[in-house]
Amino acid sequence: MEKVKIAIVEDNPEFAQNCANTLSIMEEVDKVEVFSSTEDLSQNHESKFDLVFMDIVLRGKSGIDYIKERSDFDDDPKYVMLSTLESDDALIQAMKAGAVGFVLKKDLKDIKEVTRMVMQEGGILSPGAAAKVISFFRKPPRKETHSLTPREREILNHIINGSKTKDIARNFGTKEGTVRIQIKSIFKKLQVNSRVDLVRKYSHF
């Protein structure tokens, strides 16, 4: 697998450096760079990164406003919001802007695991965040889900309720690799690219 390039946009230098030090030792990571503002990131060619961990409240332009403006750029990286804000509005606005993940800093136990989950499965939400996103994006049943097998429909239900791959595998008594293959099949059938897309489009089926 090609190694990923990661940016951290964070105005708390100690927190940012701790994250960078942890990420830099991962075999899957090519490099990690830290920026104190969205303006700083923009000046350093953000398109060269595969993943950006973005704080919301920053000096100058906020993280959410920044990715809103970048929504039409196809070569942009995946954005994951790291925030102390627990408001529903911040979460929903981040998802609407195009973020593929939202993790509260108090819930960030292992940024390596978050990184692997985003790069392998397309997105991540803090515990409890999935339910809030589901409530906001709830839609009537969609006929596309009829193409799923019974097991895939069960896995979809677990995903939109915030379960991680390892938890789904444990629930079914199978291997994580098997579940990842099934998740990729779900993505293909439902024409989505991430777990967050699934929550947005299929939170009720």
Steps between C-alpha positions, in 0.01 A plus 500: 500500500628845409608699803283796596591863557325664795450860607388615844336844522492589867578815701591309816867424425540238774193303391602528133855382564385206712272390215778550244751300704254211531411499131858532376596156634226322304627281215210619283594867535748673270510836676310721745496880494346737755330832419359754742226636271304425185680788331833334582376172352373669185835664439671161520307321226242298690434281195829317564347342813279191513350572842457819701411507870331837543405690813176699471578809706815656357656842467367650179273278293332211683561141399138455386498818289826391341378159381171653381703712260699194388197281424536535123866397487525134391866465601441602859592270789262337746415736785445375856390757758668481842309723739416586858157621381226256594213696342272324253532802271878467469468130420228545240668799337825303470321209333312730265824675409653171387701367794532122505547488875430679826687403815479680833845556646388349830411179312830484311668204664706384201549724197673210322178297510301799377741545210484134397122499518468811283747379238361146488129563545448862403393672823443500874269659757547545874287278725151647513558716193353244261160519666494879465596483133240231438232714660588798282543317171218250553324420174229258388603148388702486180449230242877464445528304824295220342817391318670415830518148638340442842847502662595821320180663625593400854849643456353821358282530809807456723695761301234770522482439872870574533648150540865449406608220268656297781177525703292386203736207443478405867120517487486260206785281619703561185826668394546874454628436148176325410295792629717749308429308178127512577519873576672562165218307333246722678685813387499376139134400496383822665746717304660670801861557599491505879319409819393861538336487157307193615374686807399798288311298241381184671438582863154348474428205274 
